Amino acid sequence: MITLYSWSTPNGRKISIALEEMGLSYKSVSIDIGKDQQFAPEFLKIAPNNKIPAITDGNFALFESGAILQYLAAKTGKFSPAYGTPEYWEMTQWLMWQMGGFGPMIGQAHHFLQFKPGTSEYAEKRFHTETKRLYGVLDKQLAQSEYLVSELSIADFAIWPWASRFDYHKINLNDYPNVCRWYKQLAARPGFIKGYKVPVDTGDIPMPG
Ligand SMILES: N[C@@H](CCC(=O)N[C@@H](CS)C(=O)NCC(=O)O)C(=O)O
């Protein structure tokens, strides 16, 4: 039985969406990062980097959302092209693009634009500019492909939850029509609707105006 340790953030939702889409049964444990529960000694045994998400599967424990997505895809044989094929590496490059850019950079945009506005004009501009650049890259890819790669994959599960925080990083999804089409398409899937509300129901998936 899988246990998901998570909170209702983009990185956490990647995994709850994947678990729902893969049809895996799991137990959800809330780690409220607003209350510093990520530093609890019991959680640190599973996730020594003191960040959600993490999972256990029997005696096996795993942290880092990209690794967890790859583990779940390998376990189920779902939402990943066959290992070693060109399609597999194409999917992997978009997963790594999210883990290295469309997440860490947007997280910095959230910090300066949403949580600490007025602290640093330079940082606000720097991370908003980088966020817009990343959206441009994503829009170009989604102009030529329905999903990140030929079929719905863990790369989509990794990227979509970050786009769902468009209000925090001051992006109008309508400015990126291909991202907007993809975002709405995935937001209508039962697995996304259910996974978005794990571990805490913070309301419905936000929709661009
Ligand atoms: N690279 C990590 C990032 C995880 C991460 O940044 N998690 C945030 C929430 S979205 C967190 O737990 N923050 C708590 C903290 O930094 O203390 C992953 O993808 O799993």
The ligand as an ORCA input file, in Angstrom:
! r2SCAN-3c Opt
* xyz 0 1
  N      12.476     19.379     -5.681
  C      11.461     19.082     -4.721
  C      10.828     20.357     -4.238
  C       9.805     20.097     -3.169
  C       9.336     21.386     -2.528
  O       9.885     22.470     -2.782
  N       8.328     21.274     -1.661
  C       7.829     22.422     -0.934
  C       6.329     22.576     -1.123
  S       5.868     22.777     -2.830
  C       8.092     22.216      0.549
  O       7.912     21.140      1.066
  N       8.538     23.271      1.261
  C       8.765     23.214      2.664
  C      10.110     23.749      3.059
  O      10.870     24.174      2.172
  O      10.400     23.754      4.236
  C      10.414     18.137     -5.347
  O      10.143     18.323     -6.541
  O       9.900     17.239     -4.662
*
